[in-house]
Amino acid sequence: MDKSRSITVLLADDHGVVREGVAAYCMSQPELSVIAQCSDGEEAARTILDRAPDFAVIDLNMPRMNGLEVIRKVRAASSPTRIIVLSINRDAVVIQELFRCGADGYVLKDGPARHILDAIRYVSDGGKYTTPLLHAGTSQGSEGEDPMSTLSPRELQVFAFLVDGMRPRDIARTLDLSPKTVDTYRASIMRKLEVEGIAGLVRYALSRSLSIPPAPPPVELTSMDNGRGMVPEISS
């Protein structure tokens, strides 16, 4: 990460106490400069496109436009701003969809504030960040556990690309992994979901109403429904 200049950050959360707390933390970090604060998703999307901050740290559930809609709108405009979602939501399907649509990081609100800085640094260096708390939340098996919740964030990414029809070698190039590593993830996903082959993954996704978007880019979501029943109701 280039430390020769401040990293500009936009914050968006409809809860003023949360937003101001995050702003205070960010402003205490010499490498960060908070240039805008927004209280709803529509304002956030507009300000991101107008001011082009290096990073936008946004809540998932905001009035007028939720975080997923913000990501879709910003990515449709080819904005270079990197987006970190800050939420209490641990739903694997929601998190999968956020990354598929262009999120760069996911941080849980019940974690320490330093995870925000960790995410910004990690994404600045070219990675996709998920809070360690998310791994902790999905690493312990239990009877009746949702199989999707057993997938790691990286496995969720690979799963989404596979059911989208992307070839393993293209997934490897997109995620900057070796083809062998992608094959390992694919085998792990199939084992955890108890399916065989790509066709089995697609059938599983269809049975769960998970994302299998068309090409070109998928239609925009509304706050509660994206027209295909793909994303459950979002809580922040």
Secondary structure in CASP SS format (residue, H / E / C, confidence):
PFRMAT SS
TARGET T0000
AUTHOR 0000-0000-0000
METHOD secondary structure of the structure
MODEL  1
M C 1.00
D C 1.00
K C 1.00
S C 1.00
R C 1.00
S C 1.00
I E 1.00
T E 1.00
V E 1.00
L E 1.00
L E 1.00
A E 1.00
D C 1.00
D C 1.00
H C 1.00
G H 1.00
V H 1.00
V H 1.00
R H 1.00
E H 1.00
G H 1.00
V H 1.00
A H 1.00
A H 1.00
Y H 1.00
C H 1.00
M H 1.00
S C 1.00
Q C 1.00
P C 1.00
E C 1.00
L E 1.00
S E 1.00
V E 1.00
I E 1.00
A E 1.00
Q E 1.00
C E 1.00
S C 1.00
D C 1.00
G H 1.00
E H 1.00
E H 1.00
A H 1.00
A H 1.00
R H 1.00
T H 1.00
I H 1.00
L H 1.00
D H 1.00
R H 1.00
A C 1.00
P C 1.00
D C 1.00
F E 1.00
A E 1.00
V E 1.00
I E 1.00
D E 1.00
L C 1.00
N C 1.00
M C 1.00
P C 1.00
R C 1.00
M C 1.00
N C 1.00
G H 1.00
L H 1.00
E H 1.00
V H 1.00
I H 1.00
R H 1.00
K H 1.00
V H 1.00
R H 1.00
A H 1.00
A C 1.00
S C 1.00
S C 1.00
P C 1.00
T C 1.00
R E 1.00
I E 1.00
I E 1.00
V E 1.00
L E 1.00
S E 1.00
I C 1.00
N C 1.00
R C 1.00
D C 1.00
A H 1.00
V H 1.00
V H 1.00
I H 1.00
Q H 1.00
E H 1.00
L H 1.00
F H 1.00
R H 1.00
C H 1.00
G C 1.00
A C 1.00
D C 1.00
G E 1.00
Y E 1.00
V E 1.00
L E 1.00
K C 1.00
D C 1.00
G C 1.00
P C 1.00
A C 1.00
R H 1.00
H H 1.00
I H 1.00
L H 1.00
D H 1.00
A H 1.00
I H 1.00
R H 1.00
Y H 1.00
V H 1.00
S H 1.00
D C 1.00
G C 1.00
G C 1.00
K C 1.00
Y E 1.00
T E 1.00
T C 1.00
P H 1.00
L H 1.00
L H 1.00
H H 1.00
A H 1.00
G H 1.00
T H 1.00
S C 1.00
Q C 1.00
G C 1.00
S C 1.00
E C 1.00
G C 1.00
E C 1.00
D C 1.00
P H 1.00
M H 1.00
S H 1.00
T H 1.00
L C 1.00
S C 1.00
P H 1.00
R H 1.00
E H 1.00
L H 1.00
Q H 1.00
V H 1.00
F H 1.00
A H 1.00
F H 1.00
L H 1.00
V H 1.00
D C 1.00
G C 1.00
M C 1.00
R C 1.00
P H 1.00
R H 1.00
D H 1.00
I H 1.00
A H 1.00
R H 1.00
T H 1.00
L H 1.00
D C 1.00
L C 1.00
S C 1.00
P H 1.00
K H 1.00
T H 1.00
V H 1.00
D H 1.00
T H 1.00
Y H 1.00
R H 1.00
A H 1.00
S H 1.00
I H 1.00
M H 1.00
R H 1.00
K H 1.00
L H 1.00
E C 1.00
V C 1.00
E C 1.00
G H 1.00
I H 1.00
A H 1.00
G H 1.00
L H 1.00
V H 1.00
R H 1.00
Y H 1.00
A H 1.00
L H 1.00
S H 1.00
R C 1.00
S C 1.00
L C 1.00
S C 1.00
I C 1.00
P C 1.00
P C 1.00
A C 1.00
P C 1.00
P C 1.00
P C 1.00
V C 1.00
E C 1.00
L C 1.00
T C 1.00
S C 1.00
M C 1.00
D C 1.00
N C 1.00
G C 1.00
R C 1.00
G C 1.00
M C 1.00
V C 1.00
P C 1.00
E C 1.00
I C 1.00
S C 1.00
S C 1.00
END
